[in-house]
Every structure is written in C-alpha cells, then in structure tokens.
Amino acid sequence: MRIISDVTRRKVVGTGVVMLLIALVVASQLLSRGCEATGSGTALVIYSPHWEGIIKEFNWGFTRWMKERHNRDAHIEVLDVGGGTSTILRAIESGYRATPDSIEVDILFGGGDSAHQALARKGYLERIDLPRHVTAGLPRHIGGQPLHDPSGRWYGAAMSSFGIVVNKRILKRAGLPEVSEWRDLTSPRAFGWIAMGDPTSSGSVHMVLEVILQAHGFEEGYRCFAQIAGNVAAFDEGGNAAPRSVALAQSAYGLCIDFYGWQQVAEYGEDDIAFVLPRDLTVITPDPISVLKGAPNPELAALFIEYVLSDEGQRLWYQEVGSPGGPRTYGLNRLPVRRSLYGAGLPTSVTMNPFSWSSTLQFDADLASSRWRILEDLARAAIIDIHADLRDAWKAVIDAGELDHPELVEELTRPPVTGEELLRLAREEWPDDALRSARKRKWTETARRRYAEVECKARAMDGH
C-alpha cells in the first residue's frame, strides 16, 4: 500500500501543464517508494477519510485474501488530498467536472452515508453486483436506517454512532457536571472544557452537527450548537483531535464518532474515560463503501467490497488486536454490519450491540445529504471563521448571568437562516459560486456584528 498525491491522477488539458504533471507524477511516485513499500500486483486506487490503522489493516487483509482465494497479487493505494470527507467530496466533484467519464479512482471507502448518497444522486457511483452469498447475510436496516442502497450503488461497510467522550477524573477534580445529552454541553460551567473537530473538514464531526440539528429541529439545534461552540476551546482539524484531547486531560468533554471514543476507553480504561451516547438524541448510521463512476479496475473494486463485507473483513472492525481473525497491529473498535458477529463470543473491546440499541430519533439521511455542503458553509461563515468573536460574546453573557438574560442568549444564538430557506438556497444559489460567496460573506458580516452587539450589551449589564 502507498499513499499518493491526488495530482498524480488528475487529467488536465494543455501541453505545458501535461509536461509539468508528468514530472510531478514521477517525483511523487519516487518519493512514495522511498517512504513506504508499494505492495505488488494490481493497485486499487481509493479515496478514504479513514485513519491509517483502518487502511493498513484492510490492505494487509485484502492482499492475503486475494492471494488465498484468487491466487492474485493486489493492494490498495490511497489518494491523499490533505483533508477529511469534505475535502474528498470536493476533489471528486471537481474531478468529474473536469473529466466527466472517469477520475481514475476506483473506490470511496468511508465518509458516512450522506456523502455516498450525495454522490449517488449526482450519478458519480456505479452499481455494485455482489455474489448472493455476500448479500444474503447483510441486514437491510438498522433502527430504520438503510444499511445499503436499494439500487446497489453503496453498501454499509461498518456502522457509526455519535456521542460525547468524557474524562471522568477531570470532571471530579474540576467539579464539572456529568453529561447525558447534547444540551448538557451548553452549560456555562463547561466553558473552555469542550474539544471538537472542525465540522467543515471532518465528515464524522459534520455528522455530529447534523445529528444535533435533527435531534432538536433546525432552529433549536442551531442554538444548541452555537452555545456548545461558545464553550469549545478551539476547533481542531480532524475527528480524532477531540477524543485525544480528552484522553490527555486537556479537555473534559469531546464530541466525536463512536470508535474514536471507544479507542480512548480501551486505551485508558473505563475508570478514566467514558463514551456517552445521548439516548433518543443520536442515531446509528452506515459508513459505506462504493465504486466511483468510470473506475479503472471495476472487477477488482467489486472484489475489495466483497472482502470488506465478508466475515474475514468484518472481523477486522470488531476484534481485538492479535486475536485469531482479528487485526494485526491496530485496534479499530468499530461496529461491523454483519449481525452474526455480535454475541458470537469473539474477543472485542466494543461492548455495544447496535441491533439491541434503540432510539426514537428518526434520522433523515436524504435531508442530511441534500444540505451537506451548504451546512458546512453556514457553520464556517457564522461560527468557525469567527469563533473568537462568538466565544468572547458568550463569555460576556455568562459573566452577566445567562439565566438572568435569556434575551441575550436568544440574540446570540439565533440562526441567520431558517431550515427551509437553507434548502432553498442549496438549490438556487449554491450551484453558482458567485452567489454562494456573496451569501457566505453576508452570513459572516451579520454574525460578527451581532456577536459584537451582544457582547457590548452583556458587558454593560455586568457593569464593565
């Protein structure tokens, strides 16, 4: 396996640019060979936001499986675009705008079902025909959520839930409140104690935001998220930054996807770290795999998906490192989609059985998919890019006594757009880059002005 730059796969027009690209290709390939073994045989080229451990375990497993089952040498190569799901989606979309028939990439592995649904809607995914013995053992739904596309364009490779990782010792030492739901993180006592990744760069953190919005409704969900953001010390890159900060006692609470939370519980122990799933306020969703339109190696891509969905592949998600059939080096701590693995007595650090877990939250995956890009832009324009302004205003409201001045909280956290208008803008303005940029600037200007006004009012009430 090797990780290679996306520039090596992008087709361009123009002789001079092509010559430059060839030089970059050669340099990139030589550099990658110097850093990491490339593997042998046919290379399956993939996009993936998965962390290194997942990629290496599935590469090792797939290479062995191909040799044993098909007597073929094959491995995977990951295109590095320098970001998470959102960056990958932008790369895929821009790639197909440049070369509509193929972007010379075989697979998208991970990123959440909303991302794969968005690509399927745009016609960027191929139908996958899997053997009946593979599909026969796959459940169709989990808690009302489909685990694969009815048209066969994507399949859930694993499952994900979203919650809060907590450092128990910090809570006790600092006298901080325990949490059981998203709103608990809006407490002024949590100011500066919350860690969170950037939802505009991490697909898993984006899903945390989407879950909060759907759990509470768009307006109240936005208000909840704005208060949580006011308590966040800083928005870090990547979905694993928050749980790592909590485990290192730099933060008390972190919002994250389940396997990052369980990873810290497994490493530091249940006495120190907990992972909380807000009851009836979160959801279990598939984390799919799909074949991209015009894949250079469609037959090998289908074999990789067959492996990922097989018992051999599914056990990598779930079992402990070094156990028979489990991962070699990295504990993945994830939920497999094969129901038969739960309760089978396999050695695992994952204590949750998603098929026995229930939630009243009816998550709308189509809604999440349809507003993915515009929701990112809203979060960046009104919160992320001016986070310091929001934090200063929220701190001023806290100092003035937020319970005594609910009107200030309402003004501070008011969304700049309704949920219905957001969907209209996604249809009418977001395809136009000029209109999109103008709207984002307006959101930033409006939010910054409002934060400054609220801070001024709060300081006056507090006597400063």
Secondary structure by P-SEA (a helix, b strand, c coil): cbbbbcccccccccaaaaaaaaaaaaaaaaaaaacccccccbbbbbcccccaaaaaaaaaaaaaaaaaacccccbbbbbbccccaaaaaaaaaaaaaaccccccccccccccaaaaaaaaaaccbbbbbbcccccccccccccccccccccccccccbbbbbbbbbcaaaaaaabbbbbccccccccccccccbbbccccccaaaaaaaaaaaaaccaaaaaaaaaaaaaaccccccccaaaaaaaaaccccccccccaaaaaaaaacccccbbbbcccccbbbbbbccccccccccaaaaaaaaaaaacaaaaaaacccccccccccccccccccccccccccccccccccccccccccccccaaaaaaaaaaaaaaaaaccccaaaaaaaaaaaaaaacccccaaaaaaaacccccaaaaaaaaacccccaaaaaaaaaaaaaaaaaaaaaaaaaaaaaacc
